[in-house]
Amino acid sequence: MTIPLARKIEGKKFMWDGTTYDSKQKAYEVSVAYKANGFETQIIEEDGNFLVYSRRVAAVESSG
């Protein structure tokens, strides 16, 4: 199974966390942890495994 590192979902770029999860529950638990750290997440089922994709808008630092 070739898993894309990045996916466009609803027009937004999400990055795969690199792990395949055997259950939707485990993927959900991981996604909750990402959300607690300010990430948007999506869970994708592929070939019987669950993948967690996440994204976060980078903060822009102002110089000054």
DRENFILO-421373 format. One line per 2 residues: number of its first residue (from 0); for each residue y negated, z negated, x negated of N, C-alpha, C, CB. Coordinates in steps of 0.001 Angstrom, whole numbers, plus 500000, padded with zeros to 6 digits. Glycine has a CB too. Example, Ala and Ser with C-alpha at 12.3 -4.5 7.8 and 13.67 -1.06 7.14 Angstrom:
<recs>
0 = 505690/492200/486810/504500/492200/487700/503300/492200/486800/504473/490954/488692 ~ 502250/492920/487150/501060/492860/486330/499970/492130/487100/500598/494275/485916
</recs>
This chain:
<recs>
0 = 501179/500000/499147/500000/500000/500000/498761/500000/499104/500000/498769/500969 ~ 497909/500984/499295/496647/501045/498572/495560/500481/499473/496312/502506/498128
2 = 494940/499426/499014/493921/498745/499813/492551/499070/499235/494161/497200/499842 ~ 491651/499576/500068/490312/499870/499558/489552/498588/499224/489525/500695/500578
4 = 488904/498578/498062/488131/497423/497626/486927/497194/498539/487670/497607/496179 ~ 486328/498294/499003/485164/498196/499884/485426/499004/501149/483875/498697/499168
6 = 484878/498515/502263/484964/499221/503547/483621/499137/504239/486087/498627/504451 ~ 483291/500219/504947/482118/500200/505817/482598/499804/507197/481377/501590/505841
8 = 482064/498713/507714/482420/498213/509031/481121/498023/509796/483248/496875/508947 ~ 481003/498716/510917/479788/498655/511735/478546/498970/510900/479649/497268/512384
10 = 478684/499939/509986/477556/500373/509170/477206/499457/508012/476376/500519/510024 ~ 478008/498423/507770/477743/497474/506688/478883/497525/505679/477567/496033/507243
12 = 478544/497368/504401/479558/497395/503347/480145/496000/503149/478955/497921/502021 ~ 481472/495913/503263/482206/494668/503052/483132/494850/501856/483012/494260/504328
14 = 483351/493793/501094/484236/493822/499931/485475/492979/500209/483501/493311/498665 ~ 486631/493509/499807/487906/492807/499965/487978/491659/498971/489104/493773/499767
16 = 488540/490527/499379/488640/489368/498477/489813/489463/497501/488770/488099/499290 ~ 490634/490497/497618/491700/490733/496650/493040/490098/496978/491268/490251/495344
18 = 493138/489430/498125/494374/488747/498504/494900/489306/499819/494144/487226/498620 ~ 496227/489475/499908/496845/489831/501185/497447/488563/501775/497936/490955/501008
20 = 497186/488326/503049/497647/487116/503729/498770/487474/504695/496478/486421/504480 ~ 499807/486633/504726/500970/486872/505587/500691/486578/507055/502134/486033/505123
22 = 499692/485726/507318/499412/485360/508706/497924/485491/509005/499888/483925/508993 ~ 497639/485788/510256/496245/485879/510689/495577/484512/510583/496153/486416/512138
24 = 496341/483447/510819/495803/482090/510736/495293/481787/509328/496871/481066/511141 ~ 496062/482134/508306/495640/481884/506924/494399/482705/506588/496781/482216/505938
26 = 494373/483962/507010/493202/484810/506779/491981/484224/507478/493464/486250/507273 ~ 492181/483704/508676/491086/483080/509422/490551/481859/508678/491554/482678/510834
28 = 491447/481019/508160/491026/479824/507417/490186/480202/506196/492253/479006/506979 ~ 490600/481253/505498/489840/481715/504332/488480/482251/504772/490626/482806/503560
30 = 488455/483003/505873/487190/483566/506347/486212/482475/506774/487441/484519/507510 ~ 486721/481378/507321/485857/480255/507700/485188/479664/506454/486674/479161/508449
32 = 485938/479565/505364/485371/479045/504112/484275/479974/503588/486478/478875/503045 ~ 484503/481286/503673/483468/482230/503255/482225/482086/504133/483999/483677/503313
34 = 482430/481968/505441/481300/481829/506365/480490/480576/506060/481795/481790/507815 ~ 481167/479495/505666/480473/478250/505320/479572/478436/504101/481489/477131/505055
36 = 479873/479452/503295/479068/479747/502108/478083/480890/502340/479973/480087/500940 ~ 477841/481231/503599/476817/482209/503937/477261/483661/503992/475740/482099/502978
38 = 478553/483924/504022/479064/485288/504078/479352/485704/505516/480326/485419/503228 ~ 479223/487002/505784/479764/487598/507001/481188/487998/506648/478895/488841/507515
40 = 482122/487896/507588/483508/488251/507284/484110/489122/508374/484348/486995/507101 ~ 485122/489874/507983/485930/490672/508895/487378/490529/508454/485477/492180/508911
42 = 488286/490388/509402/489716/490349/509100/490317/491662/509588/490422/489106/509774 ~ 491033/492332/508689/491654/493618/508981/493162/493463/508843/491114/494738/508035
44 = 493917/493955/509829/495381/493962/509714/495810/495331/509205/496070/493632/511090 ~ 496623/495329/508154/497097/496576/507575/498528/496395/507087/496176/497034/506419
46 = 499428/497205/507586/500846/497168/507197/501460/495776/507328/501001/497652/505768 ~ 501102/495053/508376/501679/493732/508621/501055/492609/507824/503118/493768/508333
48 = 500070/492929/506993/499346/491906/506232/497919/491817/506748/499360/492224/504707 ~ 497276/490722/506446/495900/490512/506876/495008/490458/505646/495765/489212/507719
50 = 493882/491154/505735/492940/491258/504629/491614/490670/505063/492769/492727/504171 ~ 490966/489950/504166/489656/489380/504456/488610/490173/503676/489602/487855/504091
52 = 487654/490713/504401/486525/491410/503807/485279/490577/504077/486379/492866/504377 ~ 484402/490509/503088/483199/489693/503253/481987/490422/502692/483368/488326/502563
54 = 480824/489964/503128/479567/490495/502607/478496/489434/502757/479157/491806/503339 ~ 477501/489546/501906/476351/488649/501988/475151/489419/501470/476582/487317/501171
56 = 474043/489275/502146/472819/489924/501706/472287/489139/500516/471761/490005/502861 ~ 472050/489846/499434/471546/489194/498222/470103/488758/498433/471652/490142/496999
58 = 469813/487563/497988/468447/487048/498077/467596/487726/497007/468416/485493/497910 ~ 466409/488129/497384/465496/488766/496442/464540/487708/495926/464722/489950/497105
60 = 464527/487554/494600/463621/486579/493999/462268/487226/493782/464188/486034/492665 ~ 461226/486507/494126/459889/487025/493876/459434/486550/492502/458892/486572/494983
62 = 458818/487449/491761/458333/487059/490431/456952/486451/490578/458299/488278/489455 ~ 456757/485423/489837/455429/484842/489936/455431/483452/489609/454864/485011/491247
</recs>
